[in-house]
């Protein structure tokens, strides 16, 4: 058997195993075996990493590429038909869409407010999380997506299908970008076979799927030197979830005024219909910061680690950590803005900003790691691939107070191996660069 046929046979076996594990996970979901479900998803992640290692250099046929995409579609359709399991956020999406359809600003009232009593039902309303104290947290572009989707149907399956439509947009754009950069099209497997995306988008219907589509659109527009579209797309991504705005410096071209102008205009236009509530337009964001322990620092892995190493540092409060984190991001952004090499490799620069932001904020929910996956199609670092797969471990952390320190253990399991592998990657890259320099000198 030739090497190519052997690789194709191995990839077929890995794909079949992923399909089998998806079926097993759905069975465990039906039995409400939460821990077993997450373990199976993590095993999927191991299989996925093997498949990435096999395909990222390319060398497969067009038929193999179609098979990769076909398997991704089949697994997503199977998961789409199952009810949401890992998160109930999708109920808030439908609720917000219903509120908007009634002509009510979604930032004005919490779900239990008497003004919204006529909108309550026995299917969606009882499952809206934080309904007794929190207005919506989602920025306006996310709210417009909820409104449009629910005008077709208020079924949870339809909302999940809407997120899969955004995923389809992401896949098409990624394939176009891979062709423009003359990279192997098989790298699309990094996105379409990732178990995190399968369970968060087809499974839970998270709005992050739309954010990824806008981020990918911004990457494509930047490659095509469409400055206006780049600005609008990156603004739209940030108005679905706020944190993608950190990649703005990576997409900016020096002395260009069109991109920032387009982004600013898009933000103004998006907020105009809801600005009547004043500062309440931020929704539950300030409360969420406090709820997740970000205000006092208990939600930051690196800050907790520093306090364990030097307990007295906790007396300073969390402000020094926030200041250092902001300085680190600002420093990286400044380097990217001033470096010609970083501007040329803008997707790698965007990934660096995304990884740094993720590590410094150490999100408590796996779907916050998903935005790095499209970028990995162009810079498939094993360390970051591991981090995105291992993020599913966060489902083992109970909600609310964590007196036994489960989150710290899980954070170590995510960021510890990441740091080890990233250190090896850095050493290896420097060694190769040194070897190339020696050859040139010789």
Beta strands, then each sheet from edge to edge (+ up, - down):
end
